[in-house]
Amino acid sequence: MTTYTPAELEEAKTAIDSLIHKCEMALQKIEKGSSQHTLLTRRIKALQISANLILEKMSELKNNNHGLQH
């Protein structure tokens, strides 16, 4: 498994948050029920999941670093 630095995780989280925002804005312009709407909704959900996983990893790294300091 690849190891990422806290800075890399923060940068990835920022990029994903930006993508989520842009997708949500685009979603408002797409007709509900269309295949494009469904696809974009699923992509937003996938991005939200990845953002949450990054947050979990960042929290895990923070907790591990605190354990090393004591």
PDB file of N, CA, C, O and CB in Angstrom:
ATOM      1  N   MET A   1       0.841  -1.173   0.000  1.00  0.00           N
ATOM      2  CA  MET A   1       0.000   0.000   0.000  1.00  0.00           C
ATOM      3  C   MET A   1       0.890   1.241   0.000  1.00  0.00           C
ATOM      4  O   MET A   1       1.906   1.292   0.693  1.00  0.00           O
ATOM      5  CB  MET A   1      -0.959  -0.005   1.217  1.00  0.00           C
ATOM      6  N   THR A   2       0.496   2.228  -0.779  1.00  0.00           N
ATOM      7  CA  THR A   2       1.254   3.466  -0.878  1.00  0.00           C
ATOM      8  C   THR A   2       1.032   4.332   0.355  1.00  0.00           C
ATOM      9  O   THR A   2      -0.083   4.426   0.870  1.00  0.00           O
ATOM     10  CB  THR A   2       0.866   4.232  -2.144  1.00  0.00           C
ATOM     11  N   THR A   3       2.094   4.955   0.816  1.00  0.00           N
ATOM     12  CA  THR A   3       2.013   5.856   1.958  1.00  0.00           C
ATOM     13  C   THR A   3       2.053   7.292   1.447  1.00  0.00           C
ATOM     14  O   THR A   3       2.864   7.636   0.587  1.00  0.00           O
ATOM     15  CB  THR A   3       3.171   5.589   2.972  1.00  0.00           C
ATOM     16  N   TYR A   4       1.167   8.123   1.987  1.00  0.00           N
ATOM     17  CA  TYR A   4       1.093   9.526   1.586  1.00  0.00           C
ATOM     18  C   TYR A   4       1.401  10.415   2.777  1.00  0.00           C
ATOM     19  O   TYR A   4       1.090  10.078   3.919  1.00  0.00           O
ATOM     20  CB  TYR A   4      -0.296   9.862   1.005  1.00  0.00           C
ATOM     21  N   THR A   5       2.013  11.548   2.496  1.00  0.00           N
ATOM     22  CA  THR A   5       2.308  12.508   3.559  1.00  0.00           C
ATOM     23  C   THR A   5       1.037  13.287   3.893  1.00  0.00           C
ATOM     24  O   THR A   5       0.115  13.349   3.081  1.00  0.00           O
ATOM     25  CB  THR A   5       3.457  13.477   3.137  1.00  0.00           C
ATOM     26  N   PRO A   6       0.987  13.876   5.080  1.00  0.00           N
ATOM     27  CA  PRO A   6      -0.169  14.721   5.415  1.00  0.00           C
ATOM     28  C   PRO A   6      -0.382  15.841   4.393  1.00  0.00           C
ATOM     29  O   PRO A   6      -1.521  16.187   4.081  1.00  0.00           O
ATOM     30  CB  PRO A   6       0.012  15.325   6.808  1.00  0.00           C
ATOM     31  N   ALA A   7       0.698  16.400   3.879  1.00  0.00           N
ATOM     32  CA  ALA A   7       0.582  17.474   2.883  1.00  0.00           C
ATOM     33  C   ALA A   7      -0.050  16.959   1.590  1.00  0.00           C
ATOM     34  O   ALA A   7      -0.880  17.641   0.987  1.00  0.00           O
ATOM     35  CB  ALA A   7       1.967  18.082   2.587  1.00  0.00           C
ATOM     36  N   GLU A   8       0.341  15.760   1.168  1.00  0.00           N
ATOM     37  CA  GLU A   8      -0.249  15.168  -0.036  1.00  0.00           C
ATOM     38  C   GLU A   8      -1.734  14.894   0.162  1.00  0.00           C
ATOM     39  O   GLU A   8      -2.540  15.127  -0.739  1.00  0.00           O
ATOM     40  CB  GLU A   8       0.480  13.871  -0.408  1.00  0.00           C
ATOM     41  N   LEU A   9      -2.090  14.401   1.336  1.00  0.00           N
ATOM     42  CA  LEU A   9      -3.495  14.134   1.631  1.00  0.00           C
ATOM     43  C   LEU A   9      -4.299  15.427   1.654  1.00  0.00           C
ATOM     44  O   LEU A   9      -5.417  15.474   1.140  1.00  0.00           O
ATOM     45  CB  LEU A   9      -3.633  13.402   2.970  1.00  0.00           C
ATOM     46  N   GLU A  10      -3.740  16.466   2.241  1.00  0.00           N
ATOM     47  CA  GLU A  10      -4.423  17.764   2.298  1.00  0.00           C
ATOM     48  C   GLU A  10      -4.635  18.322   0.893  1.00  0.00           C
ATOM     49  O   GLU A  10      -5.703  18.850   0.583  1.00  0.00           O
ATOM     50  CB  GLU A  10      -3.615  18.765   3.152  1.00  0.00           C
ATOM     51  N   GLU A  11      -3.622  18.203   0.052  1.00  0.00           N
ATOM     52  CA  GLU A  11      -3.723  18.683  -1.324  1.00  0.00           C
ATOM     53  C   GLU A  11      -4.784  17.897  -2.098  1.00  0.00           C
ATOM     54  O   GLU A  11      -5.570  18.476  -2.847  1.00  0.00           O
ATOM     55  CB  GLU A  11      -2.360  18.576  -2.032  1.00  0.00           C
ATOM     56  N   ALA A  12      -4.801  16.597  -1.916  1.00  0.00           N
ATOM     57  CA  ALA A  12      -5.802  15.762  -2.582  1.00  0.00           C
ATOM     58  C   ALA A  12      -7.207  16.108  -2.099  1.00  0.00           C
ATOM     59  O   ALA A  12      -8.142  16.176  -2.896  1.00  0.00           O
ATOM     60  CB  ALA A  12      -5.510  14.272  -2.336  1.00  0.00           C
ATOM     61  N   LYS A  13      -7.354  16.325  -0.801  1.00  0.00           N
ATOM     62  CA  LYS A  13      -8.662  16.682  -0.227  1.00  0.00           C
ATOM     63  C   LYS A  13      -9.160  18.000  -0.807  1.00  0.00           C
ATOM     64  O   LYS A  13     -10.338  18.129  -1.142  1.00  0.00           O
ATOM     65  CB  LYS A  13      -8.573  16.781   1.314  1.00  0.00           C
ATOM     66  N   THR A  14      -8.270  18.972  -0.923  1.00  0.00           N
ATOM     67  CA  THR A  14      -8.633  20.266  -1.497  1.00  0.00           C
ATOM     68  C   THR A  14      -9.095  20.106  -2.945  1.00  0.00           C
ATOM     69  O   THR A  14     -10.096  20.698  -3.350  1.00  0.00           O
ATOM     70  CB  THR A  14      -7.444  21.240  -1.423  1.00  0.00           C
ATOM     71  N   ALA A  15      -8.371  19.309  -3.717  1.00  0.00           N
ATOM     72  CA  ALA A  15      -8.733  19.083  -5.117  1.00  0.00           C
ATOM     73  C   ALA A  15     -10.081  18.377  -5.228  1.00  0.00           C
ATOM     74  O   ALA A  15     -10.902  18.736  -6.072  1.00  0.00           O
ATOM     75  CB  ALA A  15      -7.648  18.261  -5.823  1.00  0.00           C
ATOM     76  N   ILE A  16     -10.310  17.387  -4.389  1.00  0.00           N
ATOM     77  CA  ILE A  16     -11.576  16.651  -4.419  1.00  0.00           C
ATOM     78  C   ILE A  16     -12.729  17.549  -3.998  1.00  0.00           C
ATOM     79  O   ILE A  16     -13.801  17.501  -4.601  1.00  0.00           O
ATOM     80  CB  ILE A  16     -11.507  15.417  -3.507  1.00  0.00           C
ATOM     81  N   ASP A  17     -12.522  18.363  -2.976  1.00  0.00           N
ATOM     82  CA  ASP A  17     -13.569  19.301  -2.556  1.00  0.00           C
ATOM     83  C   ASP A  17     -13.939  20.247  -3.696  1.00  0.00           C
ATOM     84  O   ASP A  17     -15.114  20.559  -3.891  1.00  0.00           O
ATOM     85  CB  ASP A  17     -13.108  20.108  -1.326  1.00  0.00           C
ATOM     86  N   SER A  18     -12.946  20.699  -4.440  1.00  0.00           N
ATOM     87  CA  SER A  18     -13.194  21.577  -5.579  1.00  0.00           C
ATOM     88  C   SER A  18     -13.994  20.851  -6.658  1.00  0.00           C
ATOM     89  O   SER A  18     -14.930  21.410  -7.229  1.00  0.00           O
ATOM     90  CB  SER A  18     -11.868  22.094  -6.157  1.00  0.00           C
ATOM     91  N   LEU A  19     -13.619  19.612  -6.931  1.00  0.00           N
ATOM     92  CA  LEU A  19     -14.352  18.818  -7.923  1.00  0.00           C
ATOM     93  C   LEU A  19     -15.798  18.587  -7.506  1.00  0.00           C
ATOM     94  O   LEU A  19     -16.708  18.676  -8.330  1.00  0.00           O
ATOM     95  CB  LEU A  19     -13.661  17.478  -8.141  1.00  0.00           C
ATOM     96  N   ILE A  20     -16.007  18.293  -6.235  1.00  0.00           N
ATOM     97  CA  ILE A  20     -17.369  18.088  -5.734  1.00  0.00           C
ATOM     98  C   ILE A  20     -18.193  19.346  -5.960  1.00  0.00           C
ATOM     99  O   ILE A  20     -19.324  19.277  -6.442  1.00  0.00           O
ATOM    100  CB  ILE A  20     -17.357  17.710  -4.230  1.00  0.00           C
ATOM    101  N   HIS A  21     -17.629  20.489  -5.612  1.00  0.00           N
ATOM    102  CA  HIS A  21     -18.342  21.761  -5.781  1.00  0.00           C
ATOM    103  C   HIS A  21     -18.693  22.001  -7.255  1.00  0.00           C
ATOM    104  O   HIS A  21     -19.824  22.367  -7.572  1.00  0.00           O
ATOM    105  CB  HIS A  21     -17.489  22.931  -5.240  1.00  0.00           C
ATOM    106  N   LYS A  22     -17.730  21.795  -8.143  1.00  0.00           N
ATOM    107  CA  LYS A  22     -17.967  22.006  -9.573  1.00  0.00           C
ATOM    108  C   LYS A  22     -19.021  21.039 -10.110  1.00  0.00           C
ATOM    109  O   LYS A  22     -19.868  21.426 -10.916  1.00  0.00           O
ATOM    110  CB  LYS A  22     -16.660  21.844 -10.358  1.00  0.00           C
ATOM    111  N   CYS A  23     -18.972  19.798  -9.671  1.00  0.00           N
ATOM    112  CA  CYS A  23     -19.963  18.806 -10.102  1.00  0.00           C
ATOM    113  C   CYS A  23     -21.356  19.170  -9.601  1.00  0.00           C
ATOM    114  O   CYS A  23     -22.340  19.032 -10.328  1.00  0.00           O
ATOM    115  CB  CYS A  23     -19.574  17.406  -9.602  1.00  0.00           C
ATOM    116  N   GLU A  24     -21.435  19.634  -8.362  1.00  0.00           N
ATOM    117  CA  GLU A  24     -22.733  20.027  -7.806  1.00  0.00           C
ATOM    118  C   GLU A  24     -23.316  21.212  -8.569  1.00  0.00           C
ATOM    119  O   GLU A  24     -24.526  21.277  -8.784  1.00  0.00           O
ATOM    120  CB  GLU A  24     -22.598  20.375  -6.316  1.00  0.00           C
ATOM    121  N   MET A  25     -22.468  22.141  -8.975  1.00  0.00           N
ATOM    122  CA  MET A  25     -22.937  23.283  -9.760  1.00  0.00           C
ATOM    123  C   MET A  25     -23.415  22.820 -11.139  1.00  0.00           C
ATOM    124  O   MET A  25     -24.445  23.287 -11.625  1.00  0.00           O
ATOM    125  CB  MET A  25     -21.816  24.341  -9.905  1.00  0.00           C
ATOM    126  N   ALA A  26     -22.682  21.916 -11.763  1.00  0.00           N
ATOM    127  CA  ALA A  26     -23.065  21.396 -13.074  1.00  0.00           C
ATOM    128  C   ALA A  26     -24.350  20.584 -12.980  1.00  0.00           C
ATOM    129  O   ALA A  26     -25.168  20.598 -13.901  1.00  0.00           O
ATOM    130  CB  ALA A  26     -21.940  20.537 -13.661  1.00  0.00           C
ATOM    131  N   LEU A  27     -24.526  19.879 -11.869  1.00  0.00           N
ATOM    132  CA  LEU A  27     -25.703  19.031 -11.680  1.00  0.00           C
ATOM    133  C   LEU A  27     -26.988  19.847 -11.732  1.00  0.00           C
ATOM    134  O   LEU A  27     -28.018  19.352 -12.191  1.00  0.00           O
ATOM    135  CB  LEU A  27     -25.612  18.286 -10.350  1.00  0.00           C
ATOM    136  N   GLN A  28     -26.936  21.084 -11.269  1.00  0.00           N
ATOM    137  CA  GLN A  28     -28.115  21.948 -11.263  1.00  0.00           C
ATOM    138  C   GLN A  28     -28.589  22.279 -12.680  1.00  0.00           C
ATOM    139  O   GLN A  28     -29.751  22.631 -12.885  1.00  0.00           O
ATOM    140  CB  GLN A  28     -27.814  23.235 -10.505  1.00  0.00           C
ATOM    141  N   LYS A  29     -27.688  22.166 -13.651  1.00  0.00           N
ATOM    142  CA  LYS A  29     -28.007  22.527 -15.031  1.00  0.00           C
ATOM    143  C   LYS A  29     -28.445  21.327 -15.867  1.00  0.00           C
ATOM    144  O   LYS A  29     -28.818  21.476 -17.030  1.00  0.00           O
ATOM    145  CB  LYS A  29     -26.811  23.183 -15.678  1.00  0.00           C
ATOM    146  N   ILE A  30     -28.399  20.149 -15.273  1.00  0.00           N
ATOM    147  CA  ILE A  30     -28.728  18.922 -16.002  1.00  0.00           C
ATOM    148  C   ILE A  30     -30.122  18.461 -15.604  1.00  0.00           C
ATOM    149  O   ILE A  30     -30.494  18.495 -14.431  1.00  0.00           O
ATOM    150  CB  ILE A  30     -27.681  17.805 -15.724  1.00  0.00           C
ATOM    151  N   GLU A  31     -30.874  18.036 -16.588  1.00  0.00           N
ATOM    152  CA  GLU A  31     -32.249  17.596 -16.354  1.00  0.00           C
ATOM    153  C   GLU A  31     -32.278  16.349 -15.470  1.00  0.00           C
ATOM    154  O   GLU A  31     -31.608  15.352 -15.740  1.00  0.00           O
ATOM    155  CB  GLU A  31     -32.960  17.317 -17.691  1.00  0.00           C
ATOM    156  N   LYS A  32     -33.086  16.442 -14.394  1.00  0.00           N
ATOM    157  CA  LYS A  32     -33.237  15.288 -13.503  1.00  0.00           C
ATOM    158  C   LYS A  32     -33.825  14.122 -14.283  1.00  0.00           C
ATOM    159  O   LYS A  32     -34.686  14.298 -15.145  1.00  0.00           O
ATOM    160  CB  LYS A  32     -34.134  15.637 -12.283  1.00  0.00           C
ATOM    161  N   GLY A  33     -33.344  12.932 -13.963  1.00  0.00           N
ATOM    162  CA  GLY A  33     -33.826  11.728 -14.624  1.00  0.00           C
ATOM    163  C   GLY A  33     -33.036  11.370 -15.867  1.00  0.00           C
ATOM    164  O   GLY A  33     -33.180  10.266 -16.393  1.00  0.00           O
ATOM    165  N   SER A  34     -32.201  12.287 -16.348  1.00  0.00           N
ATOM    166  CA  SER A  34     -31.392  11.984 -17.528  1.00  0.00           C
ATOM    167  C   SER A  34     -30.205  11.116 -17.118  1.00  0.00           C
ATOM    168  O   SER A  34     -29.828  11.060 -15.948  1.00  0.00           O
ATOM    169  CB  SER A  34     -30.905  13.291 -18.220  1.00  0.00           C
ATOM    170  N   SER A  35     -29.633  10.448 -18.100  1.00  0.00           N
ATOM    171  CA  SER A  35     -28.482   9.591 -17.802  1.00  0.00           C
ATOM    172  C   SER A  35     -27.298  10.428 -17.312  1.00  0.00           C
ATOM    173  O   SER A  35     -26.522   9.974 -16.471  1.00  0.00           O
ATOM    174  CB  SER A  35     -28.078   8.776 -19.050  1.00  0.00           C
ATOM    175  N   GLN A  36     -27.159  11.645 -17.835  1.00  0.00           N
ATOM    176  CA  GLN A  36     -26.074  12.520 -17.394  1.00  0.00           C
ATOM    177  C   GLN A  36     -26.247  12.900 -15.924  1.00  0.00           C
ATOM    178  O   GLN A  36     -25.268  12.977 -15.181  1.00  0.00           O
ATOM    179  CB  GLN A  36     -26.018  13.785 -18.266  1.00  0.00           C
ATOM    180  N   HIS A  37     -27.485  13.135 -15.509  1.00  0.00           N
ATOM    181  CA  HIS A  37     -27.774  13.493 -14.118  1.00  0.00           C
ATOM    182  C   HIS A  37     -27.427  12.324 -13.197  1.00  0.00           C
ATOM    183  O   HIS A  37     -26.796  12.505 -12.156  1.00  0.00           O
ATOM    184  CB  HIS A  37     -29.265  13.891 -13.952  1.00  0.00           C
ATOM    185  N   THR A  38     -27.846  11.137 -13.593  1.00  0.00           N
ATOM    186  CA  THR A  38     -27.561   9.936 -12.801  1.00  0.00           C
ATOM    187  C   THR A  38     -26.053   9.709 -12.686  1.00  0.00           C
ATOM    188  O   THR A  38     -25.541   9.434 -11.601  1.00  0.00           O
ATOM    189  CB  THR A  38     -28.238   8.701 -13.431  1.00  0.00           C
ATOM    190  N   LEU A  39     -25.353   9.826 -13.806  1.00  0.00           N
ATOM    191  CA  LEU A  39     -23.904   9.613 -13.812  1.00  0.00           C
ATOM    192  C   LEU A  39     -23.194  10.630 -12.924  1.00  0.00           C
ATOM    193  O   LEU A  39     -22.315  10.265 -12.143  1.00  0.00           O
ATOM    194  CB  LEU A  39     -23.359   9.694 -15.243  1.00  0.00           C
ATOM    195  N   LEU A  40     -23.567  11.895 -13.039  1.00  0.00           N
ATOM    196  CA  LEU A  40     -22.918  12.924 -12.242  1.00  0.00           C
ATOM    197  C   LEU A  40     -23.240  12.762 -10.759  1.00  0.00           C
ATOM    198  O   LEU A  40     -22.385  13.008  -9.909  1.00  0.00           O
ATOM    199  CB  LEU A  40     -23.340  14.308 -12.722  1.00  0.00           C
ATOM    200  N   THR A  41     -24.460  12.352 -10.446  1.00  0.00           N
ATOM    201  CA  THR A  41     -24.837  12.093  -9.055  1.00  0.00           C
ATOM    202  C   THR A  41     -23.970  10.980  -8.471  1.00  0.00           C
ATOM    203  O   THR A  41     -23.515  11.076  -7.331  1.00  0.00           O
ATOM    204  CB  THR A  41     -26.334  11.716  -8.955  1.00  0.00           C
ATOM    205  N   ARG A  42     -23.744   9.940  -9.242  1.00  0.00           N
ATOM    206  CA  ARG A  42     -22.904   8.825  -8.779  1.00  0.00           C
ATOM    207  C   ARG A  42     -21.447   9.249  -8.625  1.00  0.00           C
ATOM    208  O   ARG A  42     -20.758   8.808  -7.705  1.00  0.00           O
ATOM    209  CB  ARG A  42     -23.000   7.644  -9.753  1.00  0.00           C
ATOM    210  N   ARG A  43     -20.987  10.100  -9.523  1.00  0.00           N
ATOM    211  CA  ARG A  43     -19.611  10.594  -9.412  1.00  0.00           C
ATOM    212  C   ARG A  43     -19.438  11.467  -8.174  1.00  0.00           C
ATOM    213  O   ARG A  43     -18.419  11.388  -7.488  1.00  0.00           O
ATOM    214  CB  ARG A  43     -19.221  11.384 -10.668  1.00  0.00           C
ATOM    215  N   ILE A  44     -20.433  12.293  -7.893  1.00  0.00           N
ATOM    216  CA  ILE A  44     -20.377  13.130  -6.688  1.00  0.00           C
ATOM    217  C   ILE A  44     -20.305  12.250  -5.452  1.00  0.00           C
ATOM    218  O   ILE A  44     -19.520  12.518  -4.542  1.00  0.00           O
ATOM    219  CB  ILE A  44     -21.605  14.070  -6.607  1.00  0.00           C
ATOM    220  N   LYS A  45     -21.112  11.207  -5.412  1.00  0.00           N
ATOM    221  CA  LYS A  45     -21.111  10.285  -4.270  1.00  0.00           C
ATOM    222  C   LYS A  45     -19.737   9.627  -4.116  1.00  0.00           C
ATOM    223  O   LYS A  45     -19.227   9.502  -3.002  1.00  0.00           O
ATOM    224  CB  LYS A  45     -22.209   9.203  -4.442  1.00  0.00           C
ATOM    225  N   ALA A  46     -19.148   9.210  -5.224  1.00  0.00           N
ATOM    226  CA  ALA A  46     -17.821   8.586  -5.179  1.00  0.00           C
ATOM    227  C   ALA A  46     -16.768   9.572  -4.677  1.00  0.00           C
ATOM    228  O   ALA A  46     -15.889   9.203  -3.897  1.00  0.00           O
ATOM    229  CB  ALA A  46     -17.429   8.059  -6.571  1.00  0.00           C
ATOM    230  N   LEU A  47     -16.856  10.814  -5.122  1.00  0.00           N
ATOM    231  CA  LEU A  47     -15.918  11.835  -4.654  1.00  0.00           C
ATOM    232  C   LEU A  47     -16.098  12.116  -3.167  1.00  0.00           C
ATOM    233  O   LEU A  47     -15.119  12.314  -2.448  1.00  0.00           O
ATOM    234  CB  LEU A  47     -16.096  13.126  -5.452  1.00  0.00           C
ATOM    235  N   GLN A  48     -17.341  12.134  -2.709  1.00  0.00           N
ATOM    236  CA  GLN A  48     -17.604  12.352  -1.280  1.00  0.00           C
ATOM    237  C   GLN A  48     -17.028  11.219  -0.437  1.00  0.00           C
ATOM    238  O   GLN A  48     -16.469  11.453   0.634  1.00  0.00           O
ATOM    239  CB  GLN A  48     -19.116  12.481  -1.024  1.00  0.00           C
ATOM    240  N   ILE A  49     -17.169   9.999  -0.926  1.00  0.00           N
ATOM    241  CA  ILE A  49     -16.602   8.846  -0.220  1.00  0.00           C
ATOM    242  C   ILE A  49     -15.080   8.977  -0.151  1.00  0.00           C
ATOM    243  O   ILE A  49     -14.483   8.759   0.903  1.00  0.00           O
ATOM    244  CB  ILE A  49     -17.002   7.517  -0.921  1.00  0.00           C
ATOM    245  N   SER A  50     -14.459   9.331  -1.270  1.00  0.00           N
ATOM    246  CA  SER A  50     -12.999   9.464  -1.267  1.00  0.00           C
ATOM    247  C   SER A  50     -12.548  10.595  -0.342  1.00  0.00           C
ATOM    248  O   SER A  50     -11.524  10.467   0.330  1.00  0.00           O
ATOM    249  CB  SER A  50     -12.482   9.714  -2.693  1.00  0.00           C
ATOM    250  N   ALA A  51     -13.294  11.694  -0.299  1.00  0.00           N
ATOM    251  CA  ALA A  51     -12.959  12.800   0.611  1.00  0.00           C
ATOM    252  C   ALA A  51     -13.038  12.336   2.064  1.00  0.00           C
ATOM    253  O   ALA A  51     -12.181  12.680   2.879  1.00  0.00           O
ATOM    254  CB  ALA A  51     -13.908  14.005   0.382  1.00  0.00           C
ATOM    255  N   ASN A  52     -14.064  11.559   2.382  1.00  0.00           N
ATOM    256  CA  ASN A  52     -14.201  11.046   3.750  1.00  0.00           C
ATOM    257  C   ASN A  52     -13.082  10.074   4.107  1.00  0.00           C
ATOM    258  O   ASN A  52     -12.589  10.081   5.236  1.00  0.00           O
ATOM    259  CB  ASN A  52     -15.553  10.358   3.921  1.00  0.00           C
ATOM    260  N   LEU A  53     -12.680   9.244   3.159  1.00  0.00           N
ATOM    261  CA  LEU A  53     -11.577   8.319   3.413  1.00  0.00           C
ATOM    262  C   LEU A  53     -10.269   9.074   3.651  1.00  0.00           C
ATOM    263  O   LEU A  53      -9.463   8.686   4.497  1.00  0.00           O
ATOM    264  CB  LEU A  53     -11.419   7.344   2.239  1.00  0.00           C
ATOM    265  N   ILE A  54     -10.068  10.148   2.902  1.00  0.00           N
ATOM    266  CA  ILE A  54      -8.873  10.971   3.115  1.00  0.00           C
ATOM    267  C   ILE A  54      -8.903  11.587   4.508  1.00  0.00           C
ATOM    268  O   ILE A  54      -7.889  11.592   5.207  1.00  0.00           O
ATOM    269  CB  ILE A  54      -8.770  12.078   2.041  1.00  0.00           C
ATOM    270  N   LEU A  55     -10.060  12.106   4.915  1.00  0.00           N
ATOM    271  CA  LEU A  55     -10.183  12.682   6.260  1.00  0.00           C
ATOM    272  C   LEU A  55      -9.880  11.648   7.337  1.00  0.00           C
ATOM    273  O   LEU A  55      -9.209  11.949   8.325  1.00  0.00           O
ATOM    274  CB  LEU A  55     -11.589  13.253   6.470  1.00  0.00           C
ATOM    275  N   GLU A  56     -10.377  10.427   7.142  1.00  0.00           N
ATOM    276  CA  GLU A  56     -10.103   9.354   8.106  1.00  0.00           C
ATOM    277  C   GLU A  56      -8.605   9.076   8.191  1.00  0.00           C
ATOM    278  O   GLU A  56      -8.056   8.909   9.280  1.00  0.00           O
ATOM    279  CB  GLU A  56     -10.861   8.067   7.717  1.00  0.00           C
ATOM    280  N   LYS A  57      -7.953   9.026   7.036  1.00  0.00           N
ATOM    281  CA  LYS A  57      -6.512   8.756   7.012  1.00  0.00           C
ATOM    282  C   LYS A  57      -5.737   9.890   7.670  1.00  0.00           C
ATOM    283  O   LYS A  57      -4.777   9.648   8.402  1.00  0.00           O
ATOM    284  CB  LYS A  57      -6.026   8.554   5.569  1.00  0.00           C
ATOM    285  N   MET A  58      -6.154  11.130   7.411  1.00  0.00           N
ATOM    286  CA  MET A  58      -5.493  12.281   8.029  1.00  0.00           C
ATOM    287  C   MET A  58      -5.645  12.235   9.545  1.00  0.00           C
ATOM    288  O   MET A  58      -4.701  12.533  10.276  1.00  0.00           O
ATOM    289  CB  MET A  58      -6.069  13.597   7.477  1.00  0.00           C
ATOM    290  N   SER A  59      -6.814  11.868  10.009  1.00  0.00           N
ATOM    291  CA  SER A  59      -7.062  11.754  11.443  1.00  0.00           C
ATOM    292  C   SER A  59      -6.213  10.641  12.043  1.00  0.00           C
ATOM    293  O   SER A  59      -5.651  10.789  13.128  1.00  0.00           O
ATOM    294  CB  SER A  59      -8.551  11.496  11.716  1.00  0.00           C
ATOM    295  N   GLU A  60      -6.130   9.534  11.328  1.00  0.00           N
ATOM    296  CA  GLU A  60      -5.313   8.397  11.783  1.00  0.00           C
ATOM    297  C   GLU A  60      -3.847   8.806  11.908  1.00  0.00           C
ATOM    298  O   GLU A  60      -3.187   8.480  12.895  1.00  0.00           O
ATOM    299  CB  GLU A  60      -5.452   7.201  10.808  1.00  0.00           C
ATOM    300  N   LEU A  61      -3.345   9.518  10.909  1.00  0.00           N
ATOM    301  CA  LEU A  61      -1.952   9.972  10.952  1.00  0.00           C
ATOM    302  C   LEU A  61      -1.725  10.946  12.100  1.00  0.00           C
ATOM    303  O   LEU A  61      -0.695  10.896  12.774  1.00  0.00           O
ATOM    304  CB  LEU A  61      -1.564  10.630   9.624  1.00  0.00           C
ATOM    305  N   LYS A  62      -2.688  11.827  12.317  1.00  0.00           N
ATOM    306  CA  LYS A  62      -2.579  12.798  13.411  1.00  0.00           C
ATOM    307  C   LYS A  62      -2.541  12.075  14.755  1.00  0.00           C
ATOM    308  O   LYS A  62      -1.734  12.409  15.623  1.00  0.00           O
ATOM    309  CB  LYS A  62      -3.759  13.801  13.372  1.00  0.00           C
ATOM    310  N   ASN A  63      -3.415  11.084  14.923  1.00  0.00           N
ATOM    311  CA  ASN A  63      -3.449  10.322  16.175  1.00  0.00           C
ATOM    312  C   ASN A  63      -2.167   9.527  16.379  1.00  0.00           C
ATOM    313  O   ASN A  63      -1.670   9.429  17.501  1.00  0.00           O
ATOM    314  CB  ASN A  63      -4.651   9.379  16.190  1.00  0.00           C
ATOM    315  N   ASN A  64      -1.631   8.962  15.307  1.00  0.00           N
ATOM    316  CA  ASN A  64      -0.376   8.210  15.405  1.00  0.00           C
ATOM    317  C   ASN A  64       0.782   9.121  15.768  1.00  0.00           C
ATOM    318  O   ASN A  64       1.658   8.733  16.541  1.00  0.00           O
ATOM    319  CB  ASN A  64      -0.078   7.489  14.091  1.00  0.00           C
ATOM    320  N   ASN A  65       0.796  10.321  15.223  1.00  0.00           N
ATOM    321  CA  ASN A  65       1.868  11.271  15.538  1.00  0.00           C
ATOM    322  C   ASN A  65       1.794  11.726  16.984  1.00  0.00           C
ATOM    323  O   ASN A  65       2.826  11.937  17.622  1.00  0.00           O
ATOM    324  CB  ASN A  65       1.800  12.481  14.610  1.00  0.00           C
ATOM    325  N   HIS A  66       0.583  11.881  17.509  1.00  0.00           N
ATOM    326  CA  HIS A  66       0.450  12.262  18.920  1.00  0.00           C
ATOM    327  C   HIS A  66       0.960  11.146  19.827  1.00  0.00           C
ATOM    328  O   HIS A  66       1.549  11.406  20.877  1.00  0.00           O
ATOM    329  CB  HIS A  66      -1.020  12.593  19.259  1.00  0.00           C
ATOM    330  N   GLY A  67       0.731   9.911  19.416  1.00  0.00           N
ATOM    331  CA  GLY A  67       1.203   8.778  20.207  1.00  0.00           C
ATOM    332  C   GLY A  67       2.715   8.704  20.246  1.00  0.00           C
ATOM    333  O   GLY A  67       3.295   8.252  21.233  1.00  0.00           O
ATOM    334  N   LEU A  68       3.356   9.149  19.169  1.00  0.00           N
ATOM    335  CA  LEU A  68       4.812   9.123  19.116  1.00  0.00           C
ATOM    336  C   LEU A  68       5.437  10.218  19.969  1.00  0.00           C
ATOM    337  O   LEU A  68       6.579  10.086  20.410  1.00  0.00           O
ATOM    338  CB  LEU A  68       5.280   9.260  17.687  1.00  0.00           C
ATOM    339  N   GLN A  69       4.701  11.290  20.203  1.00  0.00           N
ATOM    340  CA  GLN A  69       5.245  12.412  20.954  1.00  0.00           C
ATOM    341  C   GLN A  69       5.225  12.170  22.455  1.00  0.00           C
ATOM    342  O   GLN A  69       5.965  12.832  23.182  1.00  0.00           O
ATOM    343  CB  GLN A  69       4.477  13.664  20.632  1.00  0.00           C
ATOM    344  N   HIS A  70       4.419  11.260  22.938  1.00  0.00           N
ATOM    345  CA  HIS A  70       4.293  11.031  24.387  1.00  0.00           C
ATOM    346  C   HIS A  70       5.311  10.066  24.894  1.00  0.00           C
ATOM    347  O   HIS A  70       5.339   9.767  26.088  1.00  0.00           O
ATOM    348  CB  HIS A  70       2.924  10.526  24.730  1.00  0.00           C
TER     349      HIS A  70
END
